């Protein structure tokens, strides 16, 4: 991801995957994820911009919980598009892009 928030630098294997989801909805992540529950079943990874300023501490925890319930683990997404260390909701103290990876790849529902 570039400094201006574009995902150009996302590593090629993540950016080209047909089962990727990128969400940047300025504080409406929880309602968006709730509405995408069926879609999440077909997604292997998702990038969400997470901001405690917009969501509040409880909102960040709820968002991480929703993604965990959907089978995703959270990781730091570095500015160069590479995957960093695992991230827990209490560690999110400022706006950050979080990569949620599914431990077991999603299966097609077709």
N, C-alpha and C positions, 0 to 999 in steps of 0.2 A: 504494500500500500504506500502510496506517495504521501508527502506531508499535507497535501491539500485534500486527502481523503479518497483519492482514486485508487482502484484496485489493480492498476497496471502492473504493479510489482508482485502481485500474488504469484506464488510459484506455479510454473506451467502445469504441473500435475493437478494442482487444486483448481486453477482457473479454467481448465479445459474439461473438467469432469462434468458429465451430464447430470449427475445427481448432487449438484452443489446448490446452496441457497445463500444469498447475500441479503441481509436485512439491515436497513438504515432508515428508521422511521421516527427518529427524534423523540424518543420517550414512549412510543406506543408498541414497544417490543412484546410485552406480555400479551396484549390483546391480539397482536399479529400472530404470535406463536400459537395461542389458543385456537385461532381461526385456521391455522395451517396444520393441525394435528394429523389429518390424513396425508397431506403432502409430506410431512416429516417422515412418515413410514417409508417413503421412497428416496429419502435423502441420505447421503453418506457423510456429508459435512455441511456445516452452516457457519457463516461469518456474521456476527451480530455486533453492531456498535452498542456498547453498554456504557451508560452514564449514570452514576449515582445522583448527579445533580438533577436529572430528569426523572429517574425512577425512584429515588430514595434508597436507603439501605435495604429496607424490607422488599422493595421492588426488585432490586438486584438479586436478592436471595430467592425470591419467587421465580424470577426468570431462569436462574440456574436450576432451580427445582423442576420447572417445566421441561427444560432441556434434558435433565437427568432422567426424568420419568419417561421421556421419549427415547432414551438409550444413548445419550451423548455425554461425552466427557469434555471438559473445558480446558483449552490451552491458550497461551499467549500467542497472538499473531503479531510478529515483529513488523516494523516498517518496511523491511526488505522483502516481506512476503513469506518468510520462513516461519516454521512452527517453533515456539519456545516451550517453556516449562508449563506444567499443569497449573491451572488457576482456580482458586476457590473464591466464592462470592465475597467473603470478607476482605480479600486482598484487593478488590476493585475499589479504589478510592478516588479515581479520576476517570474521565472518559477514555475508553480503551476498546480496541477491536478484539473480540474473543472468537477463537476458532473452536467450534464444537464438533468433535469427531465421534462418529459411531464406532463402537468397539467391534461390532460385527456388521459388515456391509449390508446395506438395505437390499431387499429383494424386490424385483419388479412385481407390481400388483396385476399385471396383465395376464 
